[in-house]
Amino acid sequence: FAEPSISLFALECCNGRELHFSEPVNSVLNEDLHFYTQSVCVRSGLWIAYEGCHFLGRQILLEPSEISNWNEHSGWKVIGSLRPVKQPAVYFRVKNRAQGKYLTVAGSLADIRATSVCASPYNGNNTQIWHYCRGLFKSKANNACLDVIGGRDVPGAKVALWAEHGKDRQKWRLNEDGTISSYLSDQLVLDIKGGNHYDKNHIIMNQPIDDKHSQKWDIEIL
């Protein structure tokens, strides 16, 4: 689960000037008239490189890797255009390692403002099913997105659902250590609030702490 990301470099071995893309680009030269690709780093996702502009000409499928010499790899002098391969929606549950509970939408689904996001025991409903799309966590229950309320990039900021707007407060990274970090800051990850109050199971942002299992999540693909 990762947002498509690719970088083109003006020198071999992924050095020199860099052009970075996460969306389709119909003409690399329109981005920089004097840029000639010497190496490529596919950071995430699958991409199709086209020799010509506007997605025309010969094509090469690119998987996550570093290509230190593009000309030797492809036999092309230039990359004309690029687009990520659209991935089908994959649905999953998100399980907390500390409590064995699931990331859950609670409250009235008819009104986003009346919902909250918490950790709850398995219930078998769509309120615990999500899919990942362009960095967004979208609920199967109402298609709304996991969102940091107010875009506050501070520990303790609450997480809720909101209609898709695609800003960084709605974008997330699934990390190899099991944490889920916000695009607002690498130093903010999903956590269970804890304590003894009514909102102890609510989801908040917190600074990452090694071996704090309430910040670790497992993805259960359906």
C-alpha positions as CSV (number, residue, x, y, z in Angstrom):
1,F,0.0,0.0,0.0
2,A,1.8,3.1,-1.2
3,E,1.1,6.1,-3.3
4,P,2.7,5.8,-6.8
5,S,6.1,7.6,-6.8
6,I,8.9,7.8,-9.4
7,S,12.0,10.0,-9.8
8,L,13.9,10.7,-13.0
9,F,17.6,11.8,-12.7
10,A,19.8,13.8,-15.1
11,L,22.9,11.7,-14.2
12,E,23.5,8.0,-13.9
13,C,23.1,6.1,-10.6
14,C,20.2,8.3,-9.5
15,N,22.3,11.5,-9.1
16,G,22.0,15.0,-10.4
17,R,18.8,17.0,-11.1
18,E,15.6,15.2,-10.2
19,L,12.1,15.2,-11.5
20,H,9.6,13.6,-9.2
21,F,6.1,12.4,-10.1
22,S,3.2,10.8,-8.3
23,E,0.6,11.5,-11.1
24,P,0.6,10.8,-14.9
25,V,2.7,13.2,-16.9
26,N,2.0,13.4,-20.7
27,S,5.3,15.1,-21.5
28,V,8.5,15.0,-19.5
29,L,10.0,17.7,-21.6
30,N,7.2,20.0,-20.8
31,E,8.3,19.7,-17.2
32,D,11.9,20.6,-18.1
33,L,12.8,21.3,-21.7
34,H,16.5,20.5,-21.2
35,F,16.0,17.4,-19.0
36,Y,17.3,14.0,-20.4
37,T,16.8,11.0,-18.3
38,Q,19.9,9.1,-17.4
39,S,18.6,7.0,-14.5
40,V,15.3,6.2,-12.8
41,C,14.2,5.3,-9.2
42,V,10.7,3.8,-9.0
43,R,9.9,4.3,-5.3
44,S,6.5,2.8,-5.2
45,G,3.7,1.5,-7.4
46,L,3.9,0.2,-11.0
47,W,4.5,2.6,-13.8
48,I,4.4,2.5,-17.6
49,A,7.1,4.5,-19.3
50,Y,6.4,5.6,-22.9
51,E,9.1,6.6,-25.4
52,G,6.9,9.3,-26.9
53,C,4.9,12.1,-25.4
54,H,1.1,11.8,-24.8
55,F,1.5,8.1,-23.9
56,L,2.5,7.0,-27.4
57,G,5.3,4.8,-28.7
58,R,7.1,1.9,-27.2
59,Q,6.3,1.0,-23.6
60,I,8.1,-0.5,-20.6
61,L,6.5,-1.6,-17.3
62,L,8.5,-0.4,-14.3
63,E,8.5,-2.0,-10.9
64,P,9.9,-0.6,-7.7
65,S,13.7,-0.5,-8.3
66,E,16.6,1.7,-9.2
67,I,17.8,1.8,-12.9
68,S,21.3,3.2,-12.8
69,N,21.6,3.6,-16.6
70,W,18.3,4.2,-18.4
71,N,19.8,4.0,-22.0
72,E,21.3,0.6,-21.3
73,H,18.2,-0.6,-19.7
74,S,15.7,0.5,-22.3
75,G,17.7,1.4,-25.5
76,W,15.8,4.7,-25.5
77,K,17.4,8.2,-25.5
78,V,14.5,9.8,-23.6
79,I,11.3,9.0,-21.6
80,G,8.5,10.9,-23.3
81,S,5.7,10.3,-20.8
82,L,4.8,8.3,-17.7
83,R,1.7,7.0,-16.0
84,P,1.1,4.9,-12.9
85,V,-0.8,1.6,-13.3
86,K,-4.2,1.9,-11.7
87,Q,-4.5,-0.7,-9.0
88,P,-7.8,-2.3,-8.1
89,A,-9.3,-1.4,-4.7
90,V,-8.1,-3.8,-2.0
91,Y,-10.3,-4.0,1.1
92,F,-8.8,-4.7,4.5
93,R,-9.1,-4.4,8.3
94,V,-6.6,-2.6,10.5
95,K,-5.8,-4.5,13.8
96,N,-4.0,-3.0,16.7
97,R,-1.2,-5.2,18.1
98,A,-1.6,-4.0,21.7
99,Q,-5.3,-4.6,22.2
100,G,-6.3,-6.8,19.3
101,K,-9.0,-4.3,18.4
102,Y,-9.8,-2.9,15.0
103,L,-9.8,0.6,13.5
104,T,-13.6,1.4,13.5
105,V,-16.0,4.1,12.5
106,A,-18.4,4.8,15.3
107,G,-21.5,7.0,15.5
108,S,-24.1,8.0,12.8
109,L,-23.0,7.2,9.3
110,A,-25.6,9.6,7.9
111,D,-23.7,12.6,9.3
112,I,-19.9,12.6,9.1
113,R,-19.8,15.2,11.8
114,A,-21.4,12.7,14.2
115,T,-18.8,10.0,13.6
116,S,-15.6,9.2,15.5
117,V,-12.8,6.7,14.8
118,C,-11.8,4.3,17.6
119,A,-10.4,0.9,18.3
120,S,-13.2,-1.7,18.9
121,P,-13.6,-5.4,19.0
122,Y,-14.3,-7.2,15.8
123,N,-17.9,-6.7,14.6
124,G,-18.0,-8.0,11.0
125,N,-19.4,-4.8,9.7
126,N,-18.3,-2.3,7.0
127,T,-17.4,0.1,9.8
128,Q,-14.2,-1.8,10.2
129,I,-13.4,-2.2,6.5
130,W,-11.1,0.2,4.6
131,H,-9.4,0.6,1.3
132,Y,-6.2,2.5,0.4
133,C,-6.3,4.9,-2.5
134,R,-3.7,7.6,-3.5
135,G,-2.6,7.7,0.2
136,L,-6.1,7.9,1.5
137,F,-7.8,5.5,4.0
138,K,-11.4,5.3,2.8
139,S,-14.1,3.7,4.9
140,K,-16.3,1.1,3.1
141,A,-19.2,2.2,5.3
142,N,-19.6,5.7,3.8
143,N,-16.5,6.3,1.6
144,A,-15.3,9.1,3.8
145,C,-11.6,9.5,4.6
146,L,-9.5,9.2,7.7
147,D,-8.6,12.8,8.6
148,V,-6.6,14.6,11.2
149,I,-9.1,17.1,12.7
150,G,-8.2,20.7,11.8
151,G,-4.9,19.5,10.2
152,R,-3.2,19.9,13.6
153,D,0.3,18.5,13.3
154,V,0.8,18.1,17.1
155,P,0.7,15.0,19.4
156,G,-2.8,14.4,20.7
157,A,-4.6,15.7,17.6
158,K,-7.8,13.7,17.1
159,V,-8.5,11.6,14.0
160,A,-12.0,11.4,12.5
161,L,-13.7,11.0,9.1
162,W,-14.3,13.7,6.6
163,A,-15.3,14.0,2.9
164,E,-12.3,13.6,0.5
165,H,-10.3,16.7,-0.2
166,G,-6.9,15.1,-0.7
167,K,-4.9,17.4,1.5
168,D,-2.0,16.1,3.6
169,R,-4.2,15.8,6.7
170,Q,-5.9,12.9,4.9
171,K,-2.9,11.1,3.6
172,W,-1.1,8.2,5.3
173,R,2.0,6.0,5.0
174,L,2.0,2.3,6.1
175,N,5.5,1.8,7.5
176,E,7.5,-1.4,7.7
177,D,7.6,-1.2,11.5
178,G,3.8,-1.4,11.7
179,T,3.2,2.3,12.3
180,I,0.9,4.4,10.2
181,S,2.2,7.9,9.8
182,S,0.6,11.1,8.6
183,Y,1.8,13.2,5.6
184,L,1.6,16.1,8.0
185,S,4.7,14.8,9.7
186,D,6.8,11.6,9.9
187,Q,6.8,12.2,13.6
188,L,3.1,11.7,14.0
189,V,1.6,8.1,13.9
190,L,-1.8,6.6,14.7
191,D,-2.2,5.7,18.4
192,I,-5.0,4.7,20.8
193,K,-5.5,7.5,23.3
194,G,-5.7,5.3,26.4
195,G,-6.5,6.4,30.0
196,N,-9.7,6.0,31.9
197,H,-12.1,8.5,30.3
198,Y,-15.0,7.9,27.9
199,D,-12.7,8.5,24.9
200,K,-9.9,6.1,25.9
201,N,-10.4,4.0,22.7
202,H,-10.4,7.0,20.4
203,I,-7.7,7.3,17.8
204,I,-5.2,10.2,18.0
205,M,-1.9,11.3,16.5
206,N,1.2,10.7,18.7
207,Q,4.9,10.9,18.6
208,P,6.4,7.4,17.6
209,I,7.8,5.5,20.6
210,D,9.8,2.3,20.1
211,D,8.1,-0.8,21.2
212,K,4.8,1.0,22.0
213,H,2.4,-1.6,20.6
214,S,-0.6,0.6,20.7
215,Q,1.1,2.4,17.7
216,K,1.6,-0.8,15.8
217,W,-1.1,-2.0,13.3
218,D,-1.5,-5.1,11.2
219,I,-3.3,-5.1,7.8
220,E,-5.7,-8.0,7.3
221,I,-6.5,-8.1,3.6
222,L,-10.0,-9.5,2.8
